[in-house]
Amino acid sequence: MQYDHILIRYGEMALKGKNIRSFIQALQENLQVKLKDFPNAKVKRTQGRMFVLLNGHEPEPIIEICKKVFGIHSLSLALKVENDVEQIKEAALEALKKADARTFKVAAKRVDKNFPHGSLEMNQIVGSHLLVNTEGYTVDVHEPDVEIKVEIREEATYITSENISGAGGLPVGTAGKSLLLLSGGIDSPVAGYLAMKRGVQLEAIHFHSPPYTSERARQKVLDLTKKLVGYGKSIKVHIVPFTKLQQEIFREMPDSYAMTIMRRMMFRIAEAVCEQENILSLTTGENLGQVASQTMESMHAINEVTNYPVIRPLIAMDKAEVVDISKEIDTYEISILPYEDCCTIFVPKSPKTRPRRDKINALEARHDFGPSIEEAIAGIETIHITAKSEDTEFEDLL
Ligand SMILES: Nc1ncnc2c1ncn2[C@@H]1O[C@H](COP(=O)(O)OP(=O)(O)OP(=O)(O)O)[C@@H](O)[C@H]1O
């Protein structure tokens, strides 16, 4: 008897009241799309459960994919049998033999009230069958090596042993769209990942300043996006040619305010992209107090130029926590590659840590940045990153 199903549990979603149907539908669709390289694998739903039918595929690579799909709380390989006591006993024995365990516990759950034996009775029936037909195993109801779960549902009975943790969160796409301001650094990819975890579908925008920033810096951002795509759907990346506007800011504005004004320009351009793409919010990797440009005053000054909600998932995190997540999602090694970013090459000597809105508005009124903003927007290049987009071999580039 081979494991032929993966049982999917979707914890938090059960709490979502009226939205539950659309959330489940989104999870099913996201999962099916992720499994497109496994043509026989089918995602099916029954009342309260979702399954991947393996139909002959090896389970391991499919489990690895399921572990990255938001909205899944946990998953298990399952044996499916009819609601028949003999079949259930045999399948449970098979599951126990496949597990690496010495002690076990049976946890039966009767959902189908037409089934003649209750949950407690089934624990005893199956438990004694396992003890009689094996050697060296004992029952431990408190801390067993393995818990053999027997779920008796209306359509069939599912037997599982190992419980594998899922990525949690909510299915991508159920919380609308946001435009991620994606630099090549450590923080913004983590911010994007956390937004996706709350069900947000992302597009990304990157400000690029050739020739001061290289082709490699740009490719780095595309490679970071590809890592994020692993957790959701394909992502459109909008690359903004930022050189001219940036030079103009540093030429026309006092050095100490240039950084804040540059950030305001980024928000203005990002908002224009949101309007074009029908996106309702921005997401950034900003974090209170990490660097001079991220004080409360600075955020107040930058935020003035947009009415769009700005999602800042990292706002209260320590750097170490952000680094841990970036390692977990495999963006860290790409982020630390030493390619220059547009913000790091035009670093003012003494940026204002407490910029004031009135002062900035007066400064910006002195020069018409309009034409350069329009030119930057007109020059945007949009690249579609999918799971199949090519990675860069960094060894070759270094
Ligand atoms: N070149 C860029 N293109 C797009 N967004 C950017 C760019 N530079 C900065 N940002 C956005 O502004 C945020 C703050 O940038 P800053 O350089 O101050 O912080 P950071 O903590 O170093 O962030 P990161 O690690 O993401 O670069 C970034 O997290 C990102 O969302």
The ligand as an SDF file (V2000), in Angstrom:
LIG
                    3D

 31 33  0  0  0  0  0  0  0  0999 V2000
   16.6080   51.4320   -5.4800 N   0  0  0  0  0  0  0  0  0  0  0  0
   15.4460   51.1840   -4.8670 C   0  0  0  0  0  0  0  0  0  0  0  0
   14.4080   50.6940   -5.5750 N   0  0  0  0  0  0  0  0  0  0  0  0
   13.2200   50.4250   -4.9730 C   0  0  0  0  0  0  0  0  0  0  0  0
   12.9850   50.6250   -3.6680 N   0  0  0  0  0  0  0  0  0  0  0  0
   13.9810   51.1120   -2.9110 C   0  0  0  0  0  0  0  0  0  0  0  0
   15.2640   51.4190   -3.4650 C   0  0  0  0  0  0  0  0  0  0  0  0
   16.0280   51.8890   -2.4530 N   0  0  0  0  0  0  0  0  0  0  0  0
   15.2670   51.8770   -1.3450 C   0  0  0  0  0  0  0  0  0  0  0  0
   14.0290   51.4060   -1.5940 N   0  0  0  0  0  0  0  0  0  0  0  0
   12.8870   51.2250   -0.6500 C   0  0  0  0  0  0  0  0  0  0  0  0
   13.0520   52.0670    0.4700 O   0  0  0  0  0  0  0  0  0  0  0  0
   13.1980   51.2730    1.6560 C   0  0  0  0  0  0  0  0  0  0  0  0
   14.1770   51.9370    2.5860 C   0  0  0  0  0  0  0  0  0  0  0  0
   15.4350   51.9760    1.9630 O   0  0  0  0  0  0  0  0  0  0  0  0
   16.7850   52.1080    2.7890 P   0  0  0  0  0  0  0  0  0  0  0  0
   17.9190   52.0210    1.8320 O   0  0  0  0  0  0  0  0  0  0  0  0
   16.6860   53.3150    3.6630 O   0  0  0  0  0  0  0  0  0  0  0  0
   16.6330   50.9320    3.7970 O   0  0  0  0  0  0  0  0  0  0  0  0
   17.2040   49.4720    3.9830 P   0  0  0  0  0  0  0  0  0  0  0  0
   16.8070   49.1060    5.3830 O   0  0  0  0  0  0  0  0  0  0  0  0
   18.6280   49.4060    3.6050 O   0  0  0  0  0  0  0  0  0  0  0  0
   16.2920   48.6250    2.9980 O   0  0  0  0  0  0  0  0  0  0  0  0
   16.7540   47.4710    1.9850 P   0  0  0  0  0  0  0  0  0  0  0  0
   17.5230   46.4940    2.8310 O   0  0  0  0  0  0  0  0  0  0  0  0
   15.4760   46.9270    1.4440 O   0  0  0  0  0  0  0  0  0  0  0  0
   17.5980   48.1530    0.9340 O   0  0  0  0  0  0  0  0  0  0  0  0
   13.6640   49.9180    1.1540 C   0  0  0  0  0  0  0  0  0  0  0  0
   13.3570   48.8890    2.0700 O   0  0  0  0  0  0  0  0  0  0  0  0
   12.8760   49.7910   -0.1230 C   0  0  0  0  0  0  0  0  0  0  0  0
   11.5240   49.4090    0.1470 O   0  0  0  0  0  0  0  0  0  0  0  0
  1  2  1  0
  2  3  1  0
  2  7  2  0
  3  4  2  0
  4  5  1  0
  5  6  2  0
  6  7  1  0
  6 10  1  0
  7  8  1  0
  8  9  2  0
  9 10  1  0
 10 11  1  0
 11 12  1  0
 11 30  1  0
 12 13  1  0
 13 14  1  0
 13 28  1  0
 14 15  1  0
 15 16  1  0
 16 17  2  0
 16 18  1  0
 16 19  1  0
 19 20  1  0
 20 21  2  0
 20 22  1  0
 20 23  1  0
 23 24  1  0
 24 25  2  0
 24 26  1  0
 24 27  1  0
 28 29  1  0
 28 30  1  0
 30 31  1  0
M  END
$$$$
